[in-house]
Amino acid sequence: MALNRGNGMTFNSLESEACQVLVDLALREDLGDAGDITSRSVVGDHAQGKAICRAREAGLIAGLDAFAMVFRSLDASVNVSHRAQDSQHVSAGGDLAIVCGRVQSILAAERSALNFLQHLSGIASLTARFVAAVAGTRATILDTRKTIPAWRRLEKYAVRCGGGLNHRIGLFDAVLIKDNHLAALGDARALPEALERVRKGVPFEVPIIVEVDDLPALETALRHLPRVVLLDNFSVSQIREAVRRRDAIAPPVLLEVSGGVSLANVKAIANTGVDRISVGAITHSAPALDIGLDFET
């Protein structure tokens, strides 16, 4: 989990490691072999300056650690002072950080640093809207594995900053039996066999999730007591009926909804009584939050 920093959040060690890899790639991509030829030509080598990072629209912040890491990786003498915290809501015009140091270094790192902060803050902001939409229900909002390759740990961190929960990080930390697994066995009705194989092959504490696409498959899954049954692309009326059958057959099993979830329908889905709603859009379709970095003259 992320670490607390006052009322905010900060990267844990795995997220910091993942971020450093991405930062190194981003700087190499942007600077190439020649570096920032514009700033080196226009600004003196020893010029010092101060720039303020500000939100240009209201939203939830995530990625200040990444923002600072970009400057630190390029030039350790650049100082970044936070004026906000991850998971904090800020208004348009709110100060997020102050960057002081060698002007050439600040200019060279500016775009990469903002890319991290804008993208992660956009995810946190969209997640927060989904979380607010289901407030007062039993449902929690979760992410999915629909993330940018190599960005998963950071994007899932941003989801937590927005008040959401993380689904499995990867294929290694939870079992999710999908229709293609059953098709690979040669029988779409082979769920009991698949579950038997899983229970023999993975540790007891690993959560088992079963995806179903209709009510008969739901009943079969419930009778084998996985931890979670995932309802794939069910209508609201089907979800309501699924909750009723779950309550009658296997009350301890959690029900999760996935597929076709939007801000327009998430409240109606949550009102059916499901426990979890996973939303791919909070990572794969979150618009970047508008954030800028401006020098003081």
Secondary structure, DSSP 8 states (H G I E B T S, - for coil): --EEETTEEE--HHHHHHHHHHHHHHHHHHHTTT--HHHHHHS-TT-EEEEEEEESS-EE---HHHHHHHHHHH-TT-EEEESS-BT-EE-TT-EEEEEEEEHHHHHHHHHHHHHHHHHHHHHHHHHHHHHHHTTTSS-EEE--S-S-TT-HHHHHHHHHHTT-B---SSTTS-EEE-HHHHHHTT-TT-HHHHHHHHHHHS-TTS-EEEEESSHHHHHHHHTT--SEEEEES--HHHHHHHHHHHHHH-TTSEEEEESS--TTTHHHHHTTT-SEEE-THHHHS-----EEEEE--
